[in-house]
Amino acid sequence: MFGFEDIMPQLCLHMFHELASDAFINLKISVEFVLTMRKSYRLNPYHNFEHAFNVCHCMYNILRRNRDIFTPLEVSVAVKT
C-alpha cells in the first residue's frame, strides 16, 4: 500500500473497533499487539506487516459485509484471533 505504511496500525485498530464493541476489545492491549506485531516482522518481500494488514483488511470486509451471518460473539472471536 503505497504511502500508507505509517497509518496501517491505526487502520487495524479502526477495523477492530468497528467490528467488535468495546466490551470485547481492550484498546491498550490492541495497540500494544498491533505495534509489537509490526515491529516483530523481519524484512521479507512477502510475509511482512503489509501482508498482515492486507489479510486483516480482507477479514474485516468479509465480517463487515456478512453481519447477518455472524453473531457478535463470532465476530469478536475472529477479531481477537
TIROGU-300587 format. One record per residue: x negated, y, z of N, C-alpha, C, O, CB in turn; residue in one letter. Coordinates in Angstrom, 1 decimal. Each point is the difference from the previous one (the first is absolute). Glycine has a CB too. Example, Ala and Ser with C-alpha at 12.3 -4.5 7.8 and 13.67 -1.06 7.14 Angstrom:
% residues 2
      n_x      n_y      n_z     ca_x     ca_y     ca_z      c_x      c_y      c_z      o_x      o_y      o_z     cb_x     cb_y     cb_z   type
    -13.2     -5.7      7.8      0.9      1.2      0.0     -0.9      1.2      0.0     -1.0      0.0      0.7      2.9     -1.2      0.5      a
     -1.5      2.3     -1.9     -0.9      1.1      0.0      0.8      1.1      0.8     -0.5      1.1      0.1     -0.7     -1.7     -2.3      s
% end
This chain:
% residues 81
      n_x      n_y      n_z     ca_x     ca_y     ca_z      c_x      c_y      c_z      o_x      o_y      o_z     cb_x     cb_y     cb_z   type
     -0.9     -1.2      0.0      0.9      1.2      0.0     -0.9      1.2      0.0     -0.6      0.4      1.0      2.5     -1.6      0.2      m
     -2.0      1.9     -2.3     -0.9      1.1     -0.2      0.3      1.2      0.9      1.1      0.6     -0.2     -1.4     -1.4     -2.2      f
     -0.6      1.1      3.3      0.2      1.1      0.8      0.9     -0.1      1.3      0.1      0.9      0.7     -0.5      0.3     -2.8      g
      0.9     -2.4      2.3      0.9     -0.3      1.1     -0.7     -0.7      1.2      0.6     -0.3      1.0      1.3      0.3     -2.6      f
     -3.2     -0.3      1.4     -0.7     -0.8      1.0      0.1      0.6      1.4      0.1     -0.7      1.0     -1.7     -0.1     -2.8      e
      1.5      2.1      1.9      0.0      0.7      1.3      1.4     -0.1      0.7      0.1      0.1      1.3     -1.9      1.4     -2.1      d
      2.9     -1.6      0.1      1.3      0.0      0.6      0.6     -1.3      0.0      1.2     -0.2      0.5     -0.9      2.5     -1.2      i
     -1.0     -3.4      0.3      0.6     -1.3      0.0      0.4     -0.5      1.4      1.0     -0.6      0.2     -2.4      0.1     -2.2      m
      0.5      0.8      3.1      0.5     -0.4      1.3      1.3      0.7      0.4      0.8     -0.7      0.6     -3.2      0.4      0.0      p
      2.5      1.6     -0.9      1.3      0.7      0.4      1.2     -0.6     -0.8      1.1     -0.1      0.6     -2.5      2.2     -0.1      q
      1.1     -2.5     -1.7      1.1     -0.6     -0.8      0.4     -1.3      0.5      1.2     -0.4      0.1     -2.0      1.6     -2.1      l
     -0.2     -2.0      2.5      0.3     -1.3      0.6      0.9      0.2      1.3      1.0     -0.7      0.2     -3.2     -0.3     -1.1      c
      1.8      2.0      1.7      0.8      0.3      1.2      1.4      0.4     -0.3      1.0     -0.3      0.7     -3.1      0.9      0.5      l
      2.2      0.2     -2.3      1.3      0.5     -0.4      0.9     -1.2     -0.4      1.2     -0.1      0.3     -2.2      2.3     -1.1      h
      0.4     -3.2      0.0      0.8     -1.1     -0.4      0.4     -0.9      1.2      1.1     -0.4      0.1     -2.4      0.4     -2.3      m
      0.4     -0.2      3.2      0.3     -0.7      1.2      1.2      0.6      0.7      0.9     -0.6      0.4     -3.3     -0.2     -0.2      f
      2.3      2.1      0.0      1.0      0.8      0.8      1.3      0.0     -0.7      1.1     -0.2      0.6     -2.9      1.6      0.3      h
      1.8     -1.3     -2.3      1.3      0.0     -0.7      0.7     -1.3      0.0      1.2     -0.1      0.1     -2.2      1.8     -1.5      e
      0.2     -2.8      1.4      0.6     -1.3      0.0      0.5     -0.5      1.3      1.1     -0.6      0.1     -2.5      0.1     -2.0      l
      0.6      0.7      3.0      0.4     -0.5      1.3      0.2      1.2      0.9     -0.7      1.0      0.0     -0.7     -3.1     -0.4      a
      2.4      1.9      1.3      0.3      1.1      0.9     -1.1      0.1      1.1     -0.9     -0.8      0.1      3.3      0.5     -0.5      s
     -2.4      1.4      1.1     -1.0      0.3      1.0      0.0     -1.1      1.1     -1.0     -0.2      0.7      1.2      2.6     -1.1      d
      1.0     -3.1      0.6      0.1     -1.0      1.0     -0.9     -1.2     -0.4     -0.5     -0.7      0.9      2.8      1.4     -0.4      a
     -2.7     -0.9     -1.8     -0.8     -1.1     -0.4     -1.4      0.4     -0.3     -0.9     -0.9     -0.1      2.9     -0.1     -0.8      f
     -2.3      2.3      0.8     -1.3      0.5     -0.4     -0.6      0.9      1.0      0.6      1.0      0.4      0.0     -1.2     -2.8      i
     -1.8     -0.1      2.9     -0.8      0.8      0.9     -0.9      0.9     -0.9     -0.9     -0.6     -0.6      1.0     -1.1      2.6      n
      0.1      3.0     -2.0     -0.8      0.8     -0.9     -1.5      0.0      0.3     -0.8     -0.1     -0.9      2.8      1.6      0.7      l
     -2.4     -1.5      1.4     -1.4      0.0      0.4     -0.7     -1.2     -0.5     -1.1      0.0     -0.6      1.6      1.4      2.6      k
      0.1     -2.6     -1.7     -0.5     -1.2     -0.5     -0.1     -0.1     -1.5     -0.9     -0.5     -0.6      1.8     -0.6      2.7      i
      0.2      1.6     -2.8      0.0      0.0     -1.4     -1.1      0.8     -0.6     -0.7     -0.4     -1.0      3.2      0.1      1.1      s
     -2.8      1.5      0.4     -1.0      0.9     -0.4     -1.4     -0.7      0.1     -0.8     -0.1     -0.9      2.2      2.1      1.5      v
     -1.6     -2.6      0.6     -1.3     -0.7      0.3     -0.1     -1.2     -1.0     -1.1     -0.2     -0.5      1.2      0.9      2.9      e
      0.9     -1.4     -2.6      0.0     -1.2     -0.9     -0.4      0.5     -1.5     -0.9     -0.6     -0.6      2.6     -0.6      2.0      f
     -1.0      2.2     -1.9     -0.3      0.4     -1.4     -1.4      0.6     -0.1     -0.7     -0.3     -1.0      3.2      0.8      0.7      v
     -2.9      0.3      1.2     -1.4      0.6     -0.1     -1.1     -1.1      0.2     -1.0      0.1     -0.7      2.0      2.1      1.6      l
     -0.7     -3.2      0.0     -1.0     -1.0      0.2     -0.1     -0.9     -1.3     -1.0     -0.4     -0.4      1.4      0.4      2.9      t
      0.8     -0.3     -3.1      0.0     -0.8     -1.2     -0.7      0.7     -1.1     -0.8     -0.6     -0.7      3.0     -0.3      1.4      m
     -2.0      2.2     -0.9     -0.7      0.8     -1.0     -1.5      0.0      0.2     -0.8     -0.2     -0.9      2.8      1.6      0.6      r
     -2.4     -1.2      1.5     -1.5      0.0      0.4     -0.6     -1.4     -0.2     -1.2      0.0     -0.3      1.7      1.9      1.9      k
      0.2     -2.9     -1.4     -0.5     -1.4      0.0     -0.3     -0.6     -1.4     -0.7     -0.9     -0.1      1.8      0.6      2.3      s
     -0.5      0.9     -3.2     -0.2     -0.6     -1.3     -1.4      0.3     -0.5     -0.5      1.2      0.2      3.0     -0.9     -0.7      y
     -3.1     -1.2     -0.1     -1.3      0.2     -0.6      0.2      0.5     -1.5      1.1     -0.1     -0.5     -2.1     -1.8      2.0      r
     -0.1      2.4     -2.0      0.0      0.4     -1.4      0.2     -1.2     -0.9     -0.8     -0.9     -0.1     -0.7      2.9      0.6      l
      2.6     -2.1     -1.1      0.4     -1.1     -0.9      0.9      0.6     -1.1      0.9      0.8      0.3     -1.0     -2.5      1.6      n
     -0.2      1.3     -3.1      0.8      0.6     -1.1      1.5     -0.4      0.0      0.8      0.7     -0.7     -2.9     -0.7     -0.6      p
      2.5     -1.0      2.0      1.4     -0.4      0.0      0.6     -0.1      1.4      1.0      0.7      0.2     -1.4     -1.9     -2.3      y
     -0.1      0.4      2.9      0.6     -0.1      1.4     -0.6      1.1      0.9     -0.9     -0.2      0.7      1.1     -2.3     -1.0      h
      0.5      3.6      0.2     -0.4      1.2      0.7      1.2      0.7      0.6      1.1     -0.6     -0.1     -3.1      0.9     -1.4      n
      1.9      0.8      2.1      1.1      0.7      0.7      1.1      0.4     -1.0      1.2     -0.1      0.3     -2.7      0.9      1.5      f
      1.1     -0.4     -3.0      0.9      0.4     -1.0      0.9     -1.2     -0.4      1.2      0.1     -0.2     -2.8      1.6     -0.7      e
      1.0     -2.9      0.8      0.8     -1.2     -0.3      1.0     -0.3      1.1      1.1     -0.3     -0.2     -3.0     -0.6     -1.2      h
      1.4      1.0      2.7      0.9     -0.2      1.1      1.1      1.0      0.0      1.2     -0.4      0.3     -3.1     -0.5      1.0      a
      1.6      2.2     -1.7      1.1      1.0     -0.1      1.0     -0.4     -1.0      1.2      0.1      0.2     -2.8      1.6      0.6      f
      1.1     -2.2     -2.0      0.9     -0.4     -1.1      1.0     -1.1      0.5      1.1      0.0     -0.4     -2.9      0.7     -1.3      n
      1.2     -1.7      2.4      0.8     -1.1      0.5      1.1      0.5      1.0      1.1     -0.4     -0.1     -3.1     -1.2     -0.3      v
      1.5      2.5      1.3      0.9      0.6      0.9      1.2      0.8     -0.7      1.1     -0.1      0.4     -3.0      0.3      1.3      c
      1.5      0.5     -2.7      1.0      0.8     -0.7      1.0     -0.9     -0.8      1.2      0.3     -0.1     -2.9      1.5     -0.1      h
      1.2     -2.9     -0.3      0.8     -1.0     -0.7      1.1     -0.6      1.0      1.1     -0.1     -0.3     -3.0     -0.4     -1.3      c
      1.4      0.1      2.8      0.9     -0.5      1.0      1.0      1.0      0.4      1.2     -0.3      0.3     -3.0     -1.3      0.5      m
      1.3      2.8     -0.6      0.9      1.1      0.4      1.2      0.2     -1.0      1.1      0.1      0.4     -3.1      1.1      0.7      y
      1.7     -1.3     -2.4      1.0      0.2     -1.0      0.9     -1.2      0.0      1.3      0.1     -0.2     -2.8      1.2     -1.2      n
      1.0     -2.5      1.5      0.9     -1.2      0.1      0.9      0.1      1.2      1.2     -0.3     -0.2     -3.0     -1.1     -0.9      i
      1.3      1.7      2.2      0.9      0.1      1.2      0.9      1.1      0.0      1.2     -0.1      0.3     -3.0     -0.9      1.0      l
      1.4      2.2     -1.9      0.9      1.2      0.0      1.1     -0.2     -1.0      1.1      0.4      0.2     -3.0      1.0      0.4      r
      1.6     -2.1     -1.7      1.0     -0.1     -1.1      1.0     -1.2      0.3      1.0     -0.2     -0.7     -2.7      1.2     -0.9      r
      1.4     -1.8      2.6      0.8     -1.2      0.3      0.5      0.0      1.4      0.0     -1.0      0.7     -1.3     -0.3     -2.4      n
      1.6      2.5      2.2      0.5      0.1      1.4      1.2     -0.8      0.3      0.2     -0.4      1.2     -1.2      2.7     -1.1      r
      1.8     -2.6     -1.1      1.2     -0.8      0.2     -0.3     -1.5      0.2      0.8     -0.8      0.4      0.5      2.5     -1.7      d
     -2.5     -2.1      1.0     -0.4     -1.4      0.1     -0.7     -0.3      1.3      0.2     -1.0      0.6     -0.5      0.9     -3.1      i
     -0.5      1.1      3.0     -0.8     -0.2      1.2      0.6      0.7      1.2      0.6      1.1     -0.1     -2.6     -1.3     -1.3      f
      1.9     -0.5      2.6      0.5      0.6      1.2     -1.1      1.0      0.5     -1.1     -0.1     -0.4      2.5     -1.9      1.0      t
     -1.0      2.9      0.3     -1.0      1.0      0.5     -1.1     -0.8      0.7     -1.2      0.4      0.0      3.0      1.3      0.3      p
     -1.5     -2.8      0.4     -1.1     -0.8      0.6     -0.9     -0.6     -1.0     -1.2      0.0      0.2      2.8     -0.5      1.7      l
     -1.1      0.0     -3.0     -0.8     -0.6     -1.0     -0.9      1.1     -0.7     -1.2     -0.3     -0.2      2.9     -1.4     -0.2      e
     -1.2      2.9      0.2     -0.8      1.1     -0.5     -1.1      0.4      1.0     -1.2      0.1     -0.5      3.2      0.7     -0.8      v
     -1.7     -0.7      2.6     -1.0      0.3      0.9     -1.1     -1.0      0.1     -1.2      0.3      0.2      2.9      1.0      1.1      s
     -1.4     -2.6     -1.4     -0.9     -1.1      0.0     -0.9      0.1     -1.2     -1.2     -0.2      0.1      2.7     -1.3      1.2      v
     -0.9      1.8     -2.5     -0.8      0.1     -1.2     -1.0      1.2      0.1     -1.1     -0.1     -0.5      3.0     -0.9     -0.8      a
     -1.5      2.1      1.9     -0.8      1.2      0.1     -1.2     -0.3      1.0     -1.1      0.4     -0.2      3.1      1.1     -0.2      v
     -1.7     -2.3      1.4     -1.1     -0.3      1.0     -0.9     -1.1     -0.4     -1.1     -0.2      0.6      2.7      0.9      1.1      k
     -1.3     -1.5     -2.7     -0.9     -1.1     -0.4     -0.8      0.3     -1.3     -0.8     -0.8     -0.4      2.3     -0.7      1.5      t
% end
